[in-house]
Amino acid sequence: MSRRPPRPAALVLAALLLAALALWTALTLEWSPLQTLDARYLPRGIEPLSVEAQIASAFALVTWPGVEYAALLAVAWWASRRRLRQLSVALVLMAGLGWGGAALFKVLIARDRPAQALPVVTAHGYGYPSGHLVAVTVLAIGVGATFAVTRRSIRARLLWQVGSGAVTLLVAVDRWLLGAHYLTDIVGGLLLGGLAAVLALIVAGVRVPVPHDLVTDITRGRLAHEASAGPPRRAAVIYNPSKVLDWVTFRRQVEYEFAERGWGVPLWLETTVDDPGRAMTRQAVAEEVDLVLGAGGDGTIRVICSSLAGTGVPFGLIPAGTGNLLARNIGIPLDRAAALDVALDGVDKAVDLVELRVDGGAPDHFAVMGGIGIDAVIMEGTNPELKKVVGSAAYFVAAAQNAKHPALHTTITVDDQPPLRRRAHVILVGNVGYLQANIPLIPDAKYDDGLLDVMIASPRTARDWVRLTTGVLTRQRRPDEQLDRITGRKVTITVEERDSFQLDGDTVGECNEMVAEVLPGALTLRVPRTLSASKDQPTDALEQSAADEIEGVAKR
């Protein structure tokens, strides 16, 4: 599973900080000139009950490391809610490395604080390095990285850098005035904090452009547009406002990425409760855009895919739902910034869609799975508010509530094969095969093989349910008379009892008959370049690409 390699400059910076920290620590302990410097520049004359001491003590309490790490974790939660998963991981790592690194250094070095330290609650334990300086440095870099990843303006980023630098200086002066640290403790804290932040960004795969990069990239995009013949390429962005939590940040991020690459201003189209994306996609196709971006859950993505079927317009998928099954199965990262990189810098791949007619009605399409029976009832019974809070666990709650759903008297016909009659609980037609948590429900299903995979489960007792479920989870291949797996190009499913049916996780209605037929290569999907690196590479993206890790072509 590949990850974008870190910038060489980031690796060099981490190495320099590590070397500087090691050298500074050794000199602090062994080099007499630094020890003389510490002794010479200790604060003298500040009274414990003076106004200056009270202000300094209050400031030290406000900037206590626990407060600063809590603020950093709050930013991590904010980033996670906006699908910036790599950034969120980096911020959590920063807090852990900063806090843990400072505590470990203090124990290993065991350097006492100055004898002149005022008796305040924030000056206890060992002194090297300064925990306050470690925390404020980590916080400054972490929030600055958040500004960069979310494409805040250069002015906003520079204001943060100046402001956070000033606060860091104030914290250093405050710790010195209180006598809580020697000067060398303060410098050690700055170095350790910088090292912790840079290592966290490298490990999480976050590539932070500096202001010079922003100007250069935008200029490069404009020059590329000026050098190209004809009007700039244009994209349409179709998004579900109930899934894109911070539309302002999302729009700024998307428009920056397009401008960086010389594209025109995108066409923004918002889905509604009455129309989850059909009219919006038709408008995008009618305006002859060069790319359609879709941001939403599985339902929104299905509707966009259905409307793009056969048009040849490339589709870039930005996962923003709970399941995100198409993205997981294809190998498109769940991190929003990484998915956007794939949408703009990936390669086009022909992906199958499934055309579905219900009770002889108008055709619809799905890209993941469609089915009738208990799975559709579970989807319909899942509380959307609970799903927002606990995610996939909401499906298990709905499953427990519908455990006694009756089996269906079913007839299944695949291509020209003889009809198969079952009293089935689960009847699924899959274009891809994996559920959340990499559960291999239909492991042989491939999104580009021109075939449908049908699974029929016909358990009778609770013990049967346990056996079949265990077999699916453990990928057992031995035959089971209560579990049928069939492959073909067209399947007709008829049930005697009218029941609910679902498409890509959304319950659409009720029916007696479903006719599903594969449309090979009907959708042009933008995928990571790693998926097309080898013609012999398996199409099961879950075996080759982590959902939130990509190689991409990062030009920032």
N, C-alpha and C positions, 0 to 999 in steps of 0.2 A: 504494500500500500504506500503510495507515493505522497510526498509533501513538497510544497514549493521550497526549494533550497533557500536558506537565509542569505541576505545580502552579504557580500564579502566585507563591506564596511562594518556591518553589525558584528561579525566574527572578530574582526580586528579590534573593534572597540571593546568587546568583552575580554579579549586577551590582554589589552592594555590596562583595563580596569583591574583585572585579576593580578597582573604583575605589579601594578601600582599599589594595590592593597597589601599584597604580600611584602613588598619592599618597605612600605610605610610602617607596617606593623613591626617588622624586624628592626627598623631604625628607631622606632618609638621605644622599644624595649632595651635596645643595646647601644644606641648612639648617644653619647653624652651631650653633644650640641643641642639635640632636640629636647633632651631632658632639662638642660639649662634654659632653653626657650620656654618650656612649660612653667618652670619655677619663676622665671622673670615676669611673665605676663599673666599672673594671677590677679583677679580683682581684689582690691583692698578698700576698706572703709565703708562698704555698704552694710547698713544696720538691718538686722532681721525684721524689725518692726517699722522700718521706714516705708514711705510711700513707694519708693522705687522698688523695694523688695516685694511689697504686696502686689504691685503691677506685674513684676517679673514672674512671681509665683502663679498668679492667675493665668498669665499667658502660657506658662509651662503646662498648666493643667488643661487648658483648652487644646493645646497642641500635643497632648499626651499621645504616644504611639497607638494606643488602643482606639482613640477617637479617629485618628488618621487612617488606620487600617479598616475601621468600620466604614468610613466614607468611601474607601477604595472598593470594598465589597459591595457597597450600595451601587457604585458605578458598574461593577461587574454584573450585578443583577439587572440593571438597566440595559446593559449591552445584550445580555442573554435574552431578555424579553423582545429585543429587536433582531433576533436571529444572528447577532454578531458573536458567534460561539467561540471562535478562536480568540477574539479580543477578550471575551469574558473569562476564558481559561487563563489567558495571560495575566489579567488583573488579579485573579485568585492566586495564581502562582506568585505574583509579586508580593502579595500580603504574606503568604506562607514563607517565602524565601527571606523577606525582610525581617519578619518577626523571629523566625527560627534561626536565621543566620546571626542576628544580633545576640540572641540568647546564647547560642553556641560559642561565639567569639568571647563573650563576657566570661563564660565558665572556663574556656581554655586559656585565655590570657590572664584572668583573675587580677586585674589591675584595680587598685583602690582608687576611690575618688579623691580629689584634693581635700586636704584637711580644712580648708576654708569654706567648704560647701555649707550653704545655709540649710537648716533643718526643715526641709520641705518634703512633701510626700512624693514628688517626682524625682528625688535625688537619693535613691537607695540602691543597694547592691553594687556590683562592680561598675566601673566607668568606661571601659574601652570595649567597643566603640560606642558613641553616643546613640542610644536607641531613638531619641527624638530626631536626630539628623538622618538616620537610616529611614525612618518612617516618612518624614517630610519629603525626602528625595524621591522615594518610591512613589508617593502620592503625586508629586509634581510630574514625574515622567509618565505615570499611568494615565492621568487625566490628559496630559499632552498627547499621548498616543491615541486616546479616544477621540480627541479633536481631529487628529490627522486621519484616522480611519473613517470617521463619519463626514469627512470633507468639509469641516468648518472653514470659514474664510481665513486667508493668510493673516488678515488683521486680527481676527479673534485668536488665532493661535499665537501670534506674537504678543498680544496682550496677556494671554495666559502665561507665556514663558517669562515675561517681565514681572508679572504679578507673583507667580510662584517662586521666581528667583528672589524677589524681595522678601517674601515670607520665609524662605529658607534662610536668608541672611539674618532675619529677625530672630528666628529660632536659635541660630548659632550664637548670636550676641546674647540672647536671653540665657542660654545654658552657661555661657561664660560668666555673665554677671552674677548668676546664682552660685557660682563656684561649683556647679555640678560636674564640670568636665574640664580637663586640660584642653589646650588648643589641639593637641594631637588626637585626642578622643573625637573632637568635632570633625577633623579632616578624615579620620578613619570611618566615621559614620557616613559622610558624604560618599566616600569611595565604595563602601559596602552597599549602600542604597542604590547607587548607580549600577553596580554589578548585578544586584538582585533583579532590578528592573529590566536590564538588557538581556540577561539570561532568560527571564520569563517570556519576553517577546520572541526570542529565538526558538525556545522550546515549543511555544504555542503556534509558531508559524506566522506571526503577525509581522508584516513588512510595513514599516512606518516611513512614509515619504517626508523628507524635510521640506521647509518652505522653498528652498532652491529647486527641489524636484518638482514641486507643484507648478512653479512658473515655467520651468523647462518643458514639462510634459504638455502643458496647455499650449505653449508656443509651438511645440513640435506638432501638435494636432492641428493648429491653425495653418502652419506651413504646409502640412500634408494636404489639407483641403485646398489651399491656394494653388498647389502644384498639380492637383488632380483636375481632370476635365469634367465638366458638367456640375450639376448641383450636388451638395453633400448627401451622403446616405442618411436615411431617416428611419427611425424605429417608432413603434407604438408600444406603450406600456399599459397593459390591462391589469388592474389590481383590485383586490377585494378589500374595501376599507375596514371590514371587521377583522381582517387578518393582519393587515399592515398597521401596526399599532402607532408608529410615529411617522406619519406621512411626510412631514416636513424634512426629517432627517433622511428618509428613504429617497425622496425626490432630489434632494441636494446631492446625495451620493450617486444616484443614477445619472443625473445630468452632468456631473463632473466627469464620470467615466466616459460618457459619450463625447463630451467636449475634448477630453484628452486624446481621443482617437480620431478626431476630425469629423465626427458625425454632427448632423444638425440637431436642433432642439426636438426632443421626442414628442409624439402625440400622446397625451395622457387621457386614458379612458377608465372610468370608474364603474365597477359592476353595481347592480342594485339587488334588492331582495326579489323583485319580480323578474329580473334578467341577470343571471349569474355570469354573463359574458358573451352570449350569442351575437347580439346586435353590435357590441363593441368589436368583436373579432371581424364581423362582416365589414364594419366601417374601416378597420385597419387594412383589410385585404383590398377593399375598394379604392383606398387611397394609395395603393401600391407601395406600401412600406417595405423596407429591405429586411426587417426583423421585427418579430413580435415578442415582447417580454411579457410573461405572465407571473404575477405574484399573488398567491393565494393557497388555499387548501386543495385537497384532492378533487373536490367538487368543481371548484373554479377551473382548475387545470384540465379536468376532463372536458368541460364545455368548450374551452378554448381549443383543445386538441381536436374535438369533434368538428368545430367550425373551420379549422385549418386543414382538415383531411383533403388530400388531393390538390391543394393549392400550390404546394412547393415553397411557400413562404417559411423561412426558418423560424423555429420557436425556441426561445431561451426561457428556461424554467427557473423561477426564483421561489423555492419552497417557503411557505409561510403558514402551514397548517399543523395539525397534530400528527397525522399519519405520514404524509408526504411519500406515499408508497411508490409512485413513479420515479421520483428522484432517488429514493433509496435503491430501487432495483436497477436503475440505469447507471448509478454511480455519480450523480450530480450532488455536490456537497450541500449539506444543510446550513452551513454558515452563509449568511447573506452576501458578504463581501466576496467570498470565494465563488459562490454560485454566479454572481455577476461577472466575475472574471471569465468563467466558463461560457456564459451567454455571449460575451463579446469577443473572446479570444479562442474559443474552442473550435471544433470542427463539426460540419453538418453530417448527420447520420440518418439514413432512412429507417424508420421505426414502424412496426406494424400497429394498426388499430383494429378494433373489432366493431363491425357494423351489427347493430341489434334492432330487430323488429319485434314488437310486443303485441300480441293478439292481432297481427296483421296490420298494425299501424305504420306511421311514418318511421323511417330509419333514424336511429340515434347511434352514438359511438361511445366506446370506452377504451381506456388504455391500460388498465390494471387488471381488474377482475369484475365480473358480473355474476350474480347468483340469485337464487330464489329459495326461500325457506328460512331457517332460524337465523342465518347470518344477516339477512335483510331485516328481520324483526329486531335483532340486537342493535343494528345500526339505527333503526327508527326509534328504539327505546332509550338510546343513549342521551343523557341530559347534556345539552351543549354548555351550560354554565359549569357543570361538574367537570366536563372535559377541559375547559379552560384552566381549571384549578389543578386537577390531578392528571391531566393528559390521558394516556392510553388506559390507565386504570379504570376510567369511566366505562369502557367497553366490558370489563369483567363484571362491573356492577350490573349492567344491563343484561349480560349473559345469565347471571344468577337469577335475575328477575323473570327471565323467559326460559328457564331450564325445562319446563314442562310443555314447551311448544310441540304440537303434534307432528308426527311424520307425514310426508306427502306421498300419495300414490302417483308415481312418476314414470313417464316413458321417455327415454333418451335415445335419439337417433343421431349418429355421427356419420356424415358422408353417406355412403351407400351400405353401411354395415347394418346388420339386423338390429331391430329395436331392442333396447335394454330396459326391462321393467324392474323398478325397485320401490320399496317403501322407505324413502330417504328423508333424512333430516337436513342434510347439506348437499346442495347441487351448485357447483361453482364452475365457471368458465374463466380460465386465466390466460392473459396475454403475458404476464410475468408471474413469478411464483412466490415471492417472499413477503411476509408481513413485517410489522415492527419487531424490533429485537432480533432480526434475522431469522424469524421462524419460517422454516421451509415448507409452506403449505402445499405448493405444487412445484417442487424443486426442479423439474425438467422443463418448465415453461421458459421460453426465450422470447425476448421482445423483437427479434429480427429473423425468426426462422420460418415465417410464413405459415405457422400452424397454431391451432388452438389446443389447449390442454384442459380436459374436463375431469373434475373430481366429484365423485358421488360417495357420500358416507351414509351408511344405513345401520347404525347401531340400534340395538334393542333394549339393552339394560345399561345401568350405570357402569357396570364392569366393562361393557363394550366401549362405552365412551372413553373410559380411562385407557383401555388398550389401544384404541385408534389414536387418541391424542398423544400417547407415549410414542407410538410408531411414527407419527408425523414429526414430532419434535426431535426424535433420534434418527430420522431419515432412514428408517428401516425399509428394505426393499422386498421383503418376503411377501408372498400373496396373502390376501385377506379377503374372505368372501363378503365382508361388509364394507370393503373399501375398493372402489373401482377408479382406475385412472385410464383415460382414453385420449388419444390424440387424433386430430383431423382438421379439416378446413372449414367445415360447416356443421353445426350441431343444432338440433331441434329438441327443445325440452317442453314437455306437456305435463301438467299436473291436474289431477281431478279436482282438488280443493284449491280454489282461488287464494293466492297468498301474495305477500309482499315480495318485491324484488329490489335489488340494489345494484348500482353501477359505481365502481370505484369508491365504495364506502358510503355513498349517499342513497338512502331509500327513495326511490322515484315514484312508486305506486304499487298497484296490485295487478296480477295477470294470471292467465291460465297457460299461455304459450309464449315461449321465448325462442327466437331463431337468431343464432349468432353466426356470423361469417367473418373470417379474417380478411383484412385488406392489407396485403403485404406492402411494406414501405410507404404507407399512405401519409405518414407524418415526417417532416424534416425537422429533426431535433438537434439542437446544439449540445454537444457532449464534450467531456474532457478529452484532450488530445491523447491521453494515455489509452483510451478505449480503442483508438484506431492505430496504435503503434505497431500492431502485428495482426495480420489477417487470420492467424491461427489462434489468436487470443480468445478465450471463452467469453461469451456474451453475458454471463452471470457476473454483473458488476460487483456484487457483494463479495466475490472472491478475489477481486483485484483492486478495488478502490474503496477506501473508507468513506462513509457518508459525508464527513466534514473535513476530508483531507484530499487535496488535489495537487497536481503539479501545475496546471495552468500555464499561461504565458503572461506573467506579471510584468508590466512595463512601467510600473510606478517606481 
